[in-house]
Amino acid sequence: QVQLVESGGGWVQPGGSLRLSCAASGSLFGIVAMGWYRQAPGKQRESVAGIIVGGGLNYADSVKGRFTISRDTAKNMMYLQMNSLKPEDTAVYYCNVRSIGAGDSWGQGTQVTVSS
């Protein structure tokens, strides 16, 4: 079982920046992928950015060039740096870890609101 806790959400004006953090604990063996997802009101949850362990990074087209995903394996942390935020980025952001055997684990989510 993997426990995930997100932080760093909040309100920001268009064009602003936020950095989301995800702290992982528990059974961290066998992780094959991790990433950030978001869900806006009335919409389905969508992938924002991901890391394939031993592979590369991937981003949704809507955030390419603005968002950067990273991780610190020594601290069991994952981050999402979000720049040039737009109102359409408003959503609850979730971190996700996919493990062999344990499947998908999710955090509780953190709200990001972009408005003037």
C-alpha atoms as one frame of an Amber mdcrd trajectory, in Angstrom:
protein
   0.000   0.000   0.000   1.261   3.442  -0.956   0.079   6.565   0.831   0.207
   9.858  -1.076  -0.320  13.366   0.252  -0.495  16.385  -2.064   0.170  19.968
  -1.075   0.819  23.319  -2.687  -2.522  24.091  -4.261  -4.267  27.414  -3.915
  -5.508  30.449  -5.758  -3.409  32.249  -8.326  -4.047  34.868 -10.974  -3.719
  33.989 -14.665  -0.078  33.956 -15.671   1.022  32.992 -12.188   2.834  29.927
 -10.908   2.308  27.208  -8.347   4.354  24.220  -7.296   2.550  21.090  -6.209
   4.224  18.492  -4.027   3.359  14.852  -3.427   4.811  12.968  -0.473   4.856
   9.183  -0.759   5.111   6.666   2.046   4.419   3.018   2.657   5.400   0.195
   0.338   7.361   1.949  -2.379   8.789  -1.148  -4.023   7.805  -2.070  -7.547
   6.736   1.403  -8.651   6.658   1.516 -12.439   5.108   4.917 -13.070   3.934
   8.055 -11.312   2.198  11.200 -12.349  -0.212  14.046 -11.851  -3.849  14.050
 -12.868  -6.542  16.684 -12.590 -10.301  16.823 -12.537 -12.295  19.940 -13.250
 -15.960  20.261 -12.244 -18.163  18.265 -14.585 -15.215  16.730 -16.396 -13.414
  13.423 -16.279 -10.083  13.037 -14.549  -7.263  13.527 -17.033  -3.553  12.908
 -17.066  -1.434  16.051 -16.820   2.128  14.762 -16.588   3.815  11.460 -15.915
   7.109   9.728 -15.265   7.839   6.222 -16.475  10.441   4.708 -14.142  13.466
   3.938 -16.257  11.813   5.708 -19.163  10.807   9.227 -19.979   8.421  11.990
 -19.146   5.114  12.737 -20.769   2.826  15.740 -20.724  -0.675  16.541 -21.869
  -0.617  18.789 -24.924  -2.467  21.467 -22.986   0.363  21.881 -20.469   3.470
  21.281 -22.577   5.978  24.075 -22.150   4.218  25.365 -19.017   4.306  22.468
 -16.528   7.304  20.441 -15.384   7.137  17.170 -13.487  10.038  16.029 -11.343
  10.832  13.703  -8.459  13.281  13.382  -5.625  13.701   9.675  -4.970  15.813
  10.261  -1.857  12.929  12.174  -0.272  10.120  10.087  -1.809   8.688  13.278
  -3.285   7.176  14.219  -6.625   6.567  17.751  -7.841   4.630  19.615 -10.491
   5.885  23.086 -11.318   3.093  24.981 -13.038   3.888  28.237 -14.818   1.833
  30.561 -16.989  -1.329  29.240 -15.400  -4.625  29.709 -17.204  -8.202  29.675
 -15.915  -8.715  26.361 -17.701  -6.063  24.838 -15.435  -8.494  25.185 -12.532
  -9.117  21.705 -11.121  -8.404  19.350  -8.266  -4.944  17.898  -8.843  -4.122
  14.361  -7.763  -0.861  12.510  -7.612  -0.767   8.896  -8.670   1.648   6.028
  -8.275   1.369   2.754 -10.156   3.035  -0.282  -8.599   3.452  -3.895  -9.597
   1.052  -5.830  -7.431  -0.482  -2.834  -5.635  -1.889  -1.180  -8.728  -2.837
   2.498  -8.642  -2.607   4.643  -5.523  -4.079   8.143  -5.283  -3.720  11.121
  -3.020  -6.657  13.084  -1.657  -6.184  15.906  -4.138  -5.335  19.579  -3.877
  -7.417  22.396  -5.347  -5.866  24.769  -7.869  -7.901  27.825  -8.800  -6.756
  30.237 -11.496  -8.819  33.384 -11.724  -8.575  37.127 -11.648
